Amino acid sequence: MPVRTADAQWEGSLQDGKGQMRFGSGAFEGQYSFASRFEEGTGTNPEELIAAAHAGCFSMALSAGLSRAGHVPTRVHTTARVHLEKGDSGFGITAIELETEAEVPGIDEATFQDQAATAKAGCPVSRALAAVEIRLNARLVS
């Protein structure tokens, strides 16, 4: 299996500095700063990249499980919200919310919810982030 890479460079102090993150594939390169991470500044941040990875992984895992069960989805759309909060020991990711909506012809609600729960538990990114509470809201649409 391939090993995926990304790199980041930071210049300057925490609050006044700036950085650049880049995927090894070249598919993404973006700047980040204290303001883009802890406020509402322009640029990306590590938590946004975790959210993208989790949404992508979960969507693929749900599609795979549904397909194996004989219910090939028309589409699976997932939004991940990564909560970064300041606690007594500093900043930490405290929760991740996965909100998914899927069009799956011929499936009943109970089977869909079971597949969504299985995907949440089995997605490699979910497993890597298991130290954090992961909440799932899965909705079947027609």
N, CA, C and O atoms as a GROMACS GRO file, in nm:
protein
  568
    1MET      N    1   0.084  -0.118   0.000
    1MET     CA    2   0.000   0.000   0.000
    1MET      C    3   0.089   0.125   0.000
    1MET      O    4   0.196   0.126   0.060
    2PRO      N    5   0.044   0.228  -0.066
    2PRO     CA    6   0.125   0.350  -0.071
    2PRO      C    7   0.126   0.423   0.064
    2PRO      O    8   0.034   0.408   0.145
    3VAL      N    9   0.230   0.501   0.084
    3VAL     CA   10   0.240   0.589   0.200
    3VAL      C   11   0.210   0.730   0.151
    3VAL      O   12   0.272   0.777   0.056
    4ARG      N   13   0.115   0.797   0.215
    4ARG     CA   14   0.076   0.933   0.174
    4ARG      C   15   0.155   1.035   0.254
    4ARG      O   16   0.186   1.013   0.372
    5THR      N   17   0.188   1.146   0.192
    5THR     CA   18   0.266   1.249   0.260
    5THR      C   19   0.203   1.386   0.244
    5THR      O   20   0.124   1.411   0.154
    6ALA      N   21   0.240   1.472   0.333
    6ALA     CA   22   0.209   1.614   0.326
    6ALA      C   23   0.320   1.684   0.403
    6ALA      O   24   0.386   1.622   0.487
    7ASP      N   25   0.340   1.810   0.376
    7ASP     CA   26   0.439   1.883   0.454
    7ASP      C   27   0.386   2.021   0.488
    7ASP      O   28   0.296   2.074   0.423
    8ALA      N   29   0.446   2.077   0.590
    8ALA     CA   30   0.409   2.211   0.635
    8ALA      C   31   0.535   2.286   0.677
    8ALA      O   32   0.630   2.226   0.727
    9GLN      N   33   0.532   2.414   0.656
    9GLN     CA   34   0.640   2.500   0.702
    9GLN      C   35   0.578   2.619   0.774
    9GLN      O   36   0.479   2.676   0.728
   10TRP      N   37   0.635   2.655   0.888
   10TRP     CA   38   0.589   2.770   0.967
   10TRP      C   39   0.704   2.866   0.982
   10TRP      O   40   0.818   2.825   1.007
   11GLU      N   41   0.676   2.995   0.967
   11GLU     CA   42   0.778   3.099   0.981
   11GLU      C   43   0.731   3.202   1.081
   11GLU      O   44   0.622   3.259   1.066
   12GLY      N   45   0.811   3.226   1.183
   12GLY     CA   46   0.780   3.330   1.280
   12GLY      C   47   0.716   3.277   1.406
   12GLY      O   48   0.710   3.156   1.429
   13SER      N   49   0.669   3.369   1.487
   13SER     CA   50   0.606   3.334   1.614
   13SER      C   51   0.467   3.276   1.590
   13SER      O   52   0.414   3.284   1.478
   14LEU      N   53   0.408   3.220   1.694
   14LEU     CA   54   0.276   3.159   1.680
   14LEU      C   55   0.172   3.259   1.633
   14LEU      O   56   0.102   3.235   1.535
   15GLN      N   57   0.162   3.372   1.702
   15GLN     CA   58   0.054   3.465   1.668
   15GLN      C   59   0.084   3.552   1.547
   15GLN      O   60  -0.009   3.591   1.477
   16ASP      N   61   0.208   3.583   1.521
   16ASP     CA   62   0.240   3.673   1.409
   16ASP      C   63   0.295   3.600   1.288
   16ASP      O   64   0.314   3.661   1.183
   17GLY      N   65   0.322   3.472   1.302
   17GLY     CA   66   0.382   3.397   1.192
   17GLY      C   67   0.283   3.356   1.087
   17GLY      O   68   0.165   3.393   1.090
   18LYS      N   69   0.334   3.279   0.994
   18LYS     CA   70   0.249   3.228   0.886
   18LYS      C   71   0.308   3.096   0.838
   18LYS      O   72   0.425   3.066   0.860
   19GLY      N   73   0.222   3.017   0.773
   19GLY     CA   74   0.269   2.888   0.727
   19GLY      C   75   0.206   2.848   0.595
   19GLY      O   76   0.116   2.914   0.543
   20GLN      N   77   0.258   2.740   0.543
   20GLN     CA   78   0.212   2.683   0.416
   20GLN      C   79   0.205   2.532   0.435
   20GLN      O   80   0.298   2.471   0.488
   21MET      N   81   0.093   2.472   0.392
   21MET     CA   82   0.079   2.326   0.395
   21MET      C   83   0.061   2.278   0.252
   21MET      O   84   0.001   2.346   0.169
   22ARG      N   85   0.115   2.159   0.225
   22ARG     CA   86   0.111   2.108   0.088
   22ARG      C   87   0.097   1.957   0.091
   22ARG      O   88   0.165   1.889   0.167
   23PHE      N   89   0.007   1.905   0.007
   23PHE     CA   90  -0.006   1.760  -0.009
   23PHE      C   91   0.108   1.710  -0.096
   23PHE      O   92   0.151   1.779  -0.189
   24GLY      N   93   0.156   1.591  -0.066
   24GLY     CA   94   0.264   1.531  -0.145
   24GLY      C   95   0.226   1.511  -0.291
   24GLY      O   96   0.314   1.515  -0.378
   25SER      N   97   0.099   1.490  -0.319
   25SER     CA   98   0.053   1.469  -0.456
   25SER      C   99   0.049   1.598  -0.536
   25SER      O  100   0.040   1.595  -0.659
   26GLY      N  101   0.056   1.712  -0.468
   26GLY     CA  102   0.046   1.840  -0.535
   26GLY      C  103  -0.098   1.886  -0.557
   26GLY      O  104  -0.122   1.992  -0.615
   27ALA      N  105  -0.195   1.807  -0.511
   27ALA     CA  106  -0.336   1.839  -0.533
   27ALA      C  107  -0.383   1.959  -0.450
   27ALA      O  108  -0.484   2.020  -0.483
   28PHE      N  109  -0.311   1.993  -0.344
   28PHE     CA  110  -0.349   2.105  -0.260
   28PHE      C  111  -0.226   2.171  -0.202
   28PHE      O  112  -0.131   2.105  -0.161
   29GLU      N  113  -0.230   2.303  -0.199
   29GLU     CA  114  -0.131   2.382  -0.127
   29GLU      C  115  -0.205   2.504  -0.073
   29GLU      O  116  -0.276   2.572  -0.146
   30GLY      N  117  -0.188   2.531   0.055
   30GLY     CA  118  -0.259   2.643   0.114
   30GLY      C  119  -0.184   2.705   0.229
   30GLY      O  120  -0.102   2.642   0.295
   31GLN      N  121  -0.216   2.831   0.252
   31GLN     CA  122  -0.153   2.902   0.363
   31GLN      C  123  -0.238   2.891   0.488
   31GLN      O  124  -0.360   2.875   0.481
   32TYR      N  125  -0.172   2.901   0.601
   32TYR     CA  126  -0.243   2.901   0.729
   32TYR      C  127  -0.174   2.996   0.825
   32TYR      O  128  -0.057   3.030   0.808
   33SER      N  129  -0.249   3.037   0.926
   33SER     CA  130  -0.198   3.134   1.022
   33SER      C  131  -0.270   3.114   1.155
   33SER      O  132  -0.362   3.033   1.166
   34PHE      N  133  -0.227   3.189   1.255
   34PHE     CA  134  -0.297   3.186   1.383
   34PHE      C  135  -0.443   3.225   1.362
   34PHE      O  136  -0.534   3.162   1.418
   35ALA      N  137  -0.466   3.328   1.281
   35ALA     CA  138  -0.603   3.376   1.257
   35ALA      C  139  -0.688   3.272   1.184
   35ALA      O  140  -0.807   3.259   1.214
   36SER      N  141  -0.631   3.199   1.090
   36SER     CA  142  -0.711   3.099   1.017
   36SER      C  143  -0.737   2.976   1.102
   36SER      O  144  -0.827   2.897   1.071
   37ARG      N  145  -0.660   2.958   1.206
   37ARG     CA  146  -0.680   2.840   1.291
   37ARG      C  147  -0.765   2.870   1.414
   37ARG      O  148  -0.855   2.793   1.448
   38PHE      N  149  -0.738   2.980   1.481
   38PHE     CA  150  -0.804   3.007   1.609
   38PHE      C  151  -0.908   3.118   1.602
   38PHE      O  152  -0.979   3.143   1.699
   39GLU      N  153  -0.917   3.184   1.487
   39GLU     CA  154  -1.014   3.291   1.467
   39GLU      C  155  -1.088   3.262   1.336
   39GLU      O  156  -1.110   3.145   1.304
   40GLU      N  157  -1.124   3.362   1.263
   40GLU     CA  158  -1.193   3.343   1.135
   40GLU      C  159  -1.112   3.402   1.020
   40GLU      O  160  -1.169   3.455   0.925
   41GLY      N  161  -0.980   3.391   1.028
   41GLY     CA  162  -0.893   3.449   0.926
   41GLY      C  163  -0.891   3.369   0.797
   41GLY      O  164  -0.940   3.256   0.790
   42THR      N  165  -0.834   3.429   0.696
   42THR     CA  166  -0.822   3.368   0.563
   42THR      C  167  -0.716   3.259   0.565
   42THR      O  168  -0.610   3.274   0.627
   43GLY      N  169  -0.745   3.150   0.498
   43GLY     CA  170  -0.651   3.039   0.488
   43GLY      C  171  -0.712   2.912   0.545
   43GLY      O  172  -0.829   2.910   0.584
   44THR      N  173  -0.634   2.809   0.549
   44THR     CA  174  -0.681   2.680   0.599
   44THR      C  175  -0.626   2.657   0.740
   44THR      O  176  -0.571   2.748   0.802
   45ASN      N  177  -0.641   2.535   0.789
   45ASN     CA  178  -0.588   2.498   0.920
   45ASN      C  179  -0.586   2.346   0.930
   45ASN      O  180  -0.653   2.279   0.851
   46PRO      N  181  -0.511   2.291   1.024
   46PRO     CA  182  -0.504   2.146   1.036
   46PRO      C  183  -0.640   2.080   1.058
   46PRO      O  184  -0.665   1.971   1.006
   47GLU      N  185  -0.727   2.143   1.135
   47GLU     CA  186  -0.858   2.082   1.163
   47GLU      C  187  -0.944   2.074   1.038
   47GLU      O  188  -1.019   1.978   1.021
   48GLU      N  189  -0.935   2.172   0.951
   48GLU     CA  190  -1.009   2.169   0.825
   48GLU      C  191  -0.961   2.053   0.736
   48GLU      O  192  -1.040   1.988   0.669
   49LEU      N  193  -0.832   2.029   0.738
   49LEU     CA  194  -0.777   1.919   0.660
   49LEU      C  195  -0.819   1.784   0.719
   49LEU      O  196  -0.845   1.690   0.645
   50ILE      N  197  -0.825   1.775   0.853
   50ILE     CA  198  -0.876   1.654   0.917
   50ILE      C  199  -1.022   1.632   0.878
   50ILE      O  200  -1.063   1.520   0.849
   51ALA      N  201  -1.100   1.741   0.878
   51ALA     CA  202  -1.242   1.730   0.840
   51ALA      C  203  -1.256   1.679   0.696
   51ALA      O  204  -1.340   1.593   0.670
   52ALA      N  205  -1.176   1.731   0.605
   52ALA     CA  206  -1.182   1.686   0.466
   52ALA      C  207  -1.146   1.538   0.454
   52ALA      O  208  -1.212   1.463   0.383
   53ALA      N  209  -1.041   1.498   0.525
   53ALA     CA  210  -1.000   1.358   0.522
   53ALA      C  211  -1.108   1.268   0.578
   53ALA      O  212  -1.135   1.161   0.522
   54HIS      N  213  -1.171   1.309   0.688
   54HIS     CA  214  -1.273   1.226   0.751
   54HIS      C  215  -1.397   1.217   0.664
   54HIS      O  216  -1.453   1.109   0.648
   55ALA      N  217  -1.441   1.329   0.608
   55ALA     CA  218  -1.559   1.328   0.520
   55ALA      C  219  -1.535   1.239   0.399
   55ALA      O  220  -1.623   1.162   0.360
   56GLY      N  221  -1.418   1.249   0.340
   56GLY     CA  222  -1.387   1.167   0.223
   56GLY      C  223  -1.379   1.019   0.255
   56GLY      O  224  -1.432   0.936   0.182
   57CYS      N  225  -1.313   0.987   0.365
   57CYS     CA  226  -1.298   0.847   0.406
   57CYS      C  227  -1.433   0.786   0.440
   57CYS      O  228  -1.464   0.676   0.396
   58PHE      N  229  -1.514   0.858   0.519
   58PHE     CA  230  -1.644   0.806   0.558
   58PHE      C  231  -1.733   0.785   0.436
   58PHE      O  232  -1.800   0.682   0.426
   59SER      N  233  -1.736   0.880   0.344
   59SER     CA  234  -1.819   0.866   0.223
   59SER      C  235  -1.781   0.741   0.144
   59SER      O  236  -1.867   0.668   0.097
   60MET      N  237  -1.651   0.718   0.131
   60MET     CA  238  -1.605   0.598   0.059
   60MET      C  239  -1.639   0.471   0.135
   60MET      O  240  -1.682   0.373   0.075
   61ALA      N  241  -1.621   0.472   0.267
   61ALA     CA  242  -1.651   0.353   0.349
   61ALA      C  243  -1.800   0.320   0.344
   61ALA      O  244  -1.837   0.203   0.334
   62LEU      N  245  -1.885   0.421   0.350
   62LEU     CA  246  -2.029   0.397   0.342
   62LEU      C  247  -2.067   0.344   0.205
   62LEU      O  248  -2.145   0.250   0.195
   63SER      N  249  -2.013   0.402   0.101
   63SER     CA  250  -2.040   0.354  -0.035
   63SER      C  251  -1.995   0.209  -0.053
   63SER      O  252  -2.066   0.130  -0.114
   64ALA      N  253  -1.879   0.175   0.001
   64ALA     CA  254  -1.828   0.038  -0.010
   64ALA      C  255  -1.918  -0.060   0.063
   64ALA      O  256  -1.952  -0.166   0.009
   65GLY      N  257  -1.958  -0.026   0.186
   65GLY     CA  258  -2.045  -0.114   0.263
   65GLY      C  259  -2.181  -0.133   0.199
   65GLY      O  260  -2.232  -0.244   0.191
   66LEU      N  261  -2.238  -0.023   0.153
   66LEU     CA  262  -2.368  -0.031   0.085
   66LEU      C  263  -2.358  -0.118  -0.040
   66LEU      O  264  -2.445  -0.201  -0.066
   67SER      N  265  -2.253  -0.099  -0.117
   67SER     CA  266  -2.234  -0.175  -0.240
   67SER      C  267  -2.217  -0.324  -0.212
   67SER      O  268  -2.275  -0.408  -0.280
   68ARG      N  269  -2.137  -0.357  -0.109
   68ARG     CA  270  -2.119  -0.498  -0.072
   68ARG      C  271  -2.251  -0.561  -0.029
   68ARG      O  272  -2.272  -0.680  -0.050
   69ALA      N  273  -2.340  -0.481   0.030
   69ALA     CA  274  -2.470  -0.531   0.075
   69ALA      C  275  -2.574  -0.533  -0.038
   69ALA      O  276  -2.690  -0.565  -0.015
   70GLY      N  277  -2.531  -0.498  -0.159
   70GLY     CA  278  -2.621  -0.501  -0.274
   70GLY      C  279  -2.702  -0.376  -0.296
   70GLY      O  280  -2.802  -0.377  -0.368
   71HIS      N  281  -2.660  -0.265  -0.233
   71HIS     CA  282  -2.732  -0.138  -0.244
   71HIS      C  283  -2.635  -0.030  -0.291
   71HIS      O  284  -2.588   0.051  -0.210
   72VAL      N  285  -2.606  -0.027  -0.420
   72VAL     CA  286  -2.510   0.069  -0.473
   72VAL      C  287  -2.571   0.210  -0.464
   72VAL      O  288  -2.678   0.234  -0.520
   73PRO      N  289  -2.504   0.302  -0.394
   73PRO     CA  290  -2.561   0.436  -0.380
   73PRO      C  291  -2.548   0.518  -0.508
   73PRO      O  292  -2.452   0.503  -0.584
   74THR      N  293  -2.645   0.605  -0.529
   74THR     CA  294  -2.636   0.702  -0.637
   74THR      C  295  -2.538   0.811  -0.598
   74THR      O  296  -2.458   0.857  -0.679
   75ARG      N  297  -2.545   0.851  -0.470
   75ARG     CA  298  -2.451   0.951  -0.419
   75ARG      C  299  -2.447   0.944  -0.267
   75ARG      O  300  -2.545   0.909  -0.202
   76VAL      N  301  -2.331   0.980  -0.213
   76VAL     CA  302  -2.311   0.994  -0.069
   76VAL      C  303  -2.240   1.127  -0.049
   76VAL      O  304  -2.131   1.149  -0.103
   77HIS      N  305  -2.299   1.216   0.029
   77HIS     CA  306  -2.238   1.347   0.056
   77HIS      C  307  -2.221   1.360   0.208
   77HIS      O  308  -2.318   1.346   0.283
   78THR      N  309  -2.100   1.387   0.252
   78THR     CA  310  -2.071   1.396   0.394
   78THR      C  311  -2.002   1.528   0.427
   78THR      O  312  -1.911   1.571   0.356
   79THR      N  313  -2.046   1.590   0.535
   79THR     CA  314  -1.980   1.707   0.591
   79THR      C  315  -1.925   1.666   0.727
   79THR      O  316  -1.995   1.606   0.808
   80ALA      N  317  -1.800   1.699   0.752
   80ALA     CA  318  -1.740   1.673   0.883
   80ALA      C  319  -1.711   1.807   0.950
   80ALA      O  320  -1.658   1.899   0.888
   81ARG      N  321  -1.748   1.817   1.076
   81ARG     CA  322  -1.721   1.937   1.155
   81ARG      C  323  -1.628   1.898   1.270
   81ARG      O  324  -1.666   1.821   1.358
   82VAL      N  325  -1.508   1.953   1.268
   82VAL     CA  326  -1.408   1.924   1.370
   82VAL      C  327  -1.410   2.039   1.471
   82VAL      O  328  -1.385   2.154   1.436
   83HIS      N  329  -1.438   2.006   1.595
   83HIS     CA  330  -1.448   2.107   1.701
   83HIS      C  331  -1.313   2.121   1.772
   83HIS      O  332  -1.262   2.026   1.830
   84LEU      N  333  -1.256   2.241   1.766
   84LEU     CA  334  -1.132   2.274   1.834
   84LEU      C  335  -1.169   2.369   1.948
   84LEU      O  336  -1.226   2.475   1.925
   85GLU      N  337  -1.135   2.329   2.070
   85GLU     CA  338  -1.172   2.411   2.186
   85GLU      C  339  -1.054   2.422   2.281
   85GLU      O  340  -0.967   2.334   2.287
   86LYS      N  341  -1.054   2.531   2.356
   86LYS     CA  342  -0.949   2.551   2.456
   86LYS      C  343  -0.996   2.495   2.589
   86LYS      O  344  -1.104   2.530   2.638
   87GLY      N  345  -0.916   2.408   2.647
   87GLY     CA  346  -0.945   2.349   2.776
   87GLY      C  347  -0.837   2.386   2.876
   87GLY      O  348  -0.753   2.471   2.849
   88ASP      N  349  -0.840   2.321   2.989
   88ASP     CA  350  -0.743   2.349   3.095
   88ASP      C  351  -0.599   2.321   3.052
   88ASP      O  352  -0.507   2.389   3.097
   89SER      N  353  -0.580   2.221   2.966
   89SER     CA  354  -0.445   2.185   2.925
   89SER      C  355  -0.410   2.239   2.785
   89SER      O  356  -0.313   2.194   2.724
   90GLY      N  357  -0.488   2.335   2.736
   90GLY     CA  358  -0.460   2.393   2.605
   90GLY      C  359  -0.567   2.356   2.504
   90GLY      O  360  -0.674   2.308   2.540
   91PHE      N  361  -0.537   2.380   2.378
   91PHE     CA  362  -0.633   2.352   2.272
   91PHE      C  363  -0.637   2.203   2.240
   91PHE      O  364  -0.535   2.134   2.248
   92GLY      N  365  -0.755   2.156   2.204
   92GLY     CA  366  -0.770   2.016   2.165
   92GLY      C  367  -0.892   1.997   2.078
   92GLY      O  368  -0.988   2.074   2.084
   93ILE      N  369  -0.888   1.893   1.999
   93ILE     CA  370  -1.006   1.853   1.921
   93ILE      C  371  -1.096   1.777   2.017
   93ILE      O  372  -1.057   1.674   2.071
   94THR      N  373  -1.216   1.828   2.038
   94THR     CA  374  -1.306   1.771   2.138
   94THR      C  375  -1.416   1.684   2.079
   94THR      O  376  -1.472   1.600   2.149
   95ALA      N  377  -1.449   1.703   1.953
   95ALA     CA  378  -1.554   1.623   1.890
   95ALA      C  379  -1.548   1.640   1.740
   95ALA      O  380  -1.497   1.739   1.688
   96ILE      N  381  -1.602   1.539   1.672
   96ILE     CA  382  -1.618   1.546   1.527
   96ILE      C  383  -1.761   1.505   1.497
   96ILE      O  384  -1.808   1.401   1.544
   97GLU      N  385  -1.828   1.586   1.419
   97GLU     CA  386  -1.964   1.553   1.375
   97GLU      C  387  -1.959   1.515   1.228
   97GLU      O  388  -1.908   1.590   1.145
   98LEU      N  389  -2.013   1.400   1.197
   98LEU     CA  390  -2.028   1.358   1.058
   98LEU      C  391  -2.176   1.369   1.022
   98LEU      O  392  -2.261   1.309   1.088
   99GLU      N  393  -2.203   1.445   0.921
   99GLU     CA  394  -2.340   1.458   0.872
   99GLU      C  395  -2.340   1.409   0.728
   99GLU      O  396  -2.275   1.467   0.641
  100THR      N  397  -2.412   1.301   0.704
  100THR     CA  398  -2.412   1.243   0.570
  100THR      C  399  -2.554   1.232   0.517
  100THR      O  400  -2.650   1.211   0.591
  101GLU      N  401  -2.561   1.248   0.387
  101GLU     CA  402  -2.687   1.235   0.316
  101GLU      C  403  -2.659   1.144   0.196
  101GLU      O  404  -2.562   1.164   0.123
  102ALA      N  405  -2.744   1.044   0.179
  102ALA     CA  406  -2.718   0.948   0.072
  102ALA      C  407  -2.845   0.914  -0.004
  102ALA      O  408  -2.953   0.903   0.054
  103GLU      N  409  -2.830   0.898  -0.133
  103GLU     CA  410  -2.936   0.846  -0.219
  103GLU      C  411  -2.900   0.700  -0.248
  103GLU      O  412  -2.797   0.671  -0.309
  104VAL      N  413  -2.986   0.610  -0.202
  104VAL     CA  414  -2.957   0.468  -0.216
  104VAL      C  415  -3.086   0.399  -0.260
  104VAL      O  416  -3.174   0.375  -0.177
  105PRO      N  417  -3.099   0.368  -0.388
  105PRO     CA  418  -3.222   0.305  -0.436
  105PRO      C  419  -3.248   0.170  -0.369
  105PRO      O  420  -3.157   0.088  -0.354
  106GLY      N  421  -3.372   0.148  -0.330
  106GLY     CA  422  -3.417   0.017  -0.283
  106GLY      C  423  -3.372  -0.024  -0.144
  106GLY      O  424  -3.381  -0.142  -0.111
  107ILE      N  425  -3.325   0.066  -0.062
  107ILE     CA  426  -3.280   0.029   0.072
  107ILE      C  427  -3.382   0.080   0.175
  107ILE      O  428  -3.444   0.184   0.155
  108ASP      N  429  -3.396   0.007   0.284
  108ASP     CA  430  -3.484   0.054   0.391
  108ASP      C  431  -3.401   0.133   0.492
  108ASP      O  432  -3.279   0.123   0.496
  109GLU      N  433  -3.470   0.212   0.574
  109GLU     CA  434  -3.403   0.302   0.670
  109GLU      C  435  -3.315   0.226   0.769
  109GLU      O  436  -3.203   0.268   0.796
  110ALA      N  437  -3.362   0.116   0.823
  110ALA     CA  438  -3.286   0.041   0.923
  110ALA      C  439  -3.156  -0.012   0.864
  110ALA      O  440  -3.050  -0.004   0.928
  111THR      N  441  -3.162  -0.067   0.744
  111THR     CA  442  -3.041  -0.119   0.679
  111THR      C  443  -2.944  -0.006   0.651
  111THR      O  444  -2.823  -0.021   0.669
  112PHE      N  445  -2.997   0.108   0.605
  112PHE     CA  446  -2.910   0.223   0.578
  112PHE      C  447  -2.840   0.270   0.706
  112PHE      O  448  -2.719   0.295   0.705
  113GLN      N  449  -2.914   0.283   0.815
  113GLN     CA  450  -2.856   0.329   0.940
  113GLN      C  451  -2.750   0.232   0.991
  113GLN      O  452  -2.648   0.274   1.045
  114ASP      N  453  -2.775   0.102   0.974
  114ASP     CA  454  -2.677   0.000   1.014
  114ASP      C  455  -2.549   0.015   0.932
  114ASP      O  456  -2.439   0.007   0.986
  115GLN      N  457  -2.564   0.035   0.802
  115GLN     CA  458  -2.447   0.053   0.716
  115GLN      C  459  -2.370   0.180   0.752
  115GLN      O  460  -2.247   0.181   0.749
  116ALA      N  461  -2.443   0.287   0.785
  116ALA     CA  462  -2.377   0.412   0.822
  116ALA      C  463  -2.298   0.395   0.952
  116ALA      O  464  -2.185   0.443   0.963
  117ALA      N  465  -2.355   0.327   1.050
  117ALA     CA  466  -2.285   0.302   1.178
  117ALA      C  467  -2.161   0.215   1.156
  117ALA      O  468  -2.057   0.239   1.216
  118THR      N  469  -2.173   0.115   1.070
  118THR     CA  470  -2.060   0.028   1.038
  118THR      C  471  -1.949   0.108   0.970
  118THR      O  472  -1.831   0.088   0.999
  119ALA      N  473  -1.987   0.196   0.878
  119ALA     CA  474  -1.888   0.279   0.809
  119ALA      C  475  -1.817   0.372   0.906
  119ALA      O  476  -1.695   0.392   0.896
  120LYS      N  477  -1.892   0.429   0.998
  120LYS     CA  478  -1.832   0.518   1.099
  120LYS      C  479  -1.728   0.443   1.182
  120LYS      O  480  -1.620   0.495   1.208
  121ALA      N  481  -1.761   0.323   1.223
  121ALA     CA  482  -1.670   0.243   1.305
  121ALA      C  483  -1.550   0.192   1.227
  121ALA      O  484  -1.441   0.178   1.282
  122GLY      N  485  -1.568   0.163   1.098
  122GLY     CA  486  -1.464   0.098   1.020
  122GLY      C  487  -1.379   0.188   0.933
  122GLY      O  488  -1.273   0.146   0.887
  123CYS      N  489  -1.422   0.310   0.909
  123CYS     CA  490  -1.346   0.403   0.826
  123CYS      C  491  -1.207   0.422   0.888
  123CYS      O  492  -1.198   0.450   1.007
  124PRO      N  493  -1.098   0.406   0.810
  124PRO     CA  494  -0.964   0.420   0.867
  124PRO      C  495  -0.940   0.554   0.938
  124PRO      O  496  -0.869   0.558   1.038
  125VAL      N  497  -0.998   0.662   0.888
  125VAL     CA  498  -0.979   0.791   0.955
  125VAL      C  499  -1.055   0.793   1.087
  125VAL      O  500  -1.003   0.845   1.186
  126SER      N  501  -1.176   0.737   1.092
  126SER     CA  502  -1.248   0.726   1.219
  126SER      C  503  -1.167   0.647   1.320
  126SER      O  504  -1.158   0.686   1.437
  127ARG      N  505  -1.108   0.537   1.276
  127ARG     CA  506  -1.029   0.455   1.368
  127ARG      C  507  -0.907   0.532   1.418
  127ARG      O  508  -0.869   0.521   1.535
  128ALA      N  509  -0.844   0.611   1.329
  128ALA     CA  510  -0.728   0.690   1.369
  128ALA      C  511  -0.764   0.800   1.469
  128ALA      O  512  -0.682   0.840   1.551
  129LEU      N  513  -0.888   0.848   1.461
  129LEU     CA  514  -0.933   0.957   1.547
  129LEU      C  515  -1.019   0.907   1.664
  129LEU      O  516  -1.094   0.984   1.722
  130ALA      N  517  -1.008   0.781   1.698
  130ALA     CA  518  -1.095   0.718   1.797
  130ALA      C  519  -1.086   0.781   1.936
  130ALA      O  520  -1.176   0.759   2.018
  131ALA      N  521  -0.983   0.856   1.965
  131ALA     CA  522  -0.972   0.920   2.097
  131ALA      C  523  -1.071   1.035   2.113
  131ALA      O  524  -1.090   1.086   2.224
  132VAL      N  525  -1.134   1.075   2.003
  132VAL     CA  526  -1.228   1.188   2.002
  132VAL      C  527  -1.369   1.134   1.982
  132VAL      O  528  -1.389   1.037   1.908
  133GLU      N  529  -1.466   1.196   2.047
  133GLU     CA  530  -1.606   1.158   2.025
  133GLU      C  531  -1.643   1.189   1.880
  133GLU      O  532  -1.624   1.301   1.832
  134ILE      N  533  -1.697   1.089   1.810
  134ILE     CA  534  -1.743   1.107   1.673
  134ILE      C  535  -1.893   1.082   1.672
  134ILE      O  536  -1.939   0.973   1.704
  135ARG      N  537  -1.968   1.186   1.635
  135ARG     CA  538  -2.114   1.176   1.627
  135ARG      C  539  -2.155   1.167   1.482
  135ARG      O  540  -2.095   1.230   1.395
  136LEU      N  541  -2.259   1.087   1.456
  136LEU     CA  542  -2.306   1.064   1.320
  136LEU      C  543  -2.454   1.096   1.308
  136LEU      O  544  -2.535   1.052   1.389
  137ASN      N  545  -2.486   1.173   1.206
  137ASN     CA  546  -2.624   1.197   1.167
  137ASN      C  547  -2.635   1.156   1.021
  137ASN      O  548  -2.586   1.227   0.932
  138ALA      N  549  -2.698   1.042   0.996
  138ALA     CA  550  -2.709   0.989   0.860
  138ALA      C  551  -2.853   1.000   0.813
  138ALA      O  552  -2.947   0.959   0.882
  139ARG      N  553  -2.869   1.056   0.693
  139ARG     CA  554  -3.004   1.078   0.638
  139ARG      C  555  -3.013   1.015   0.501
  139ARG      O  556  -2.930   1.039   0.414
  140LEU      N  557  -3.116   0.936   0.483
  140LEU     CA  558  -3.146   0.872   0.355
  140LEU      C  559  -3.242   0.962   0.280
  140LEU      O  560  -3.346   1.000   0.333
  141VAL      N  561  -3.206   0.997   0.156
  141VAL     CA  562  -3.293   1.083   0.075
  141VAL      C  563  -3.330   1.009  -0.053
  141VAL      O  564  -3.260   0.918  -0.096
  142SER      N  565  -3.440   1.052  -0.111
  142SER     CA  566  -3.482   0.989  -0.237
  142SER      C  567  -3.462   1.083  -0.353
  142SER      O  568  -3.492   1.048  -0.467
   0.00000   0.00000   0.00000
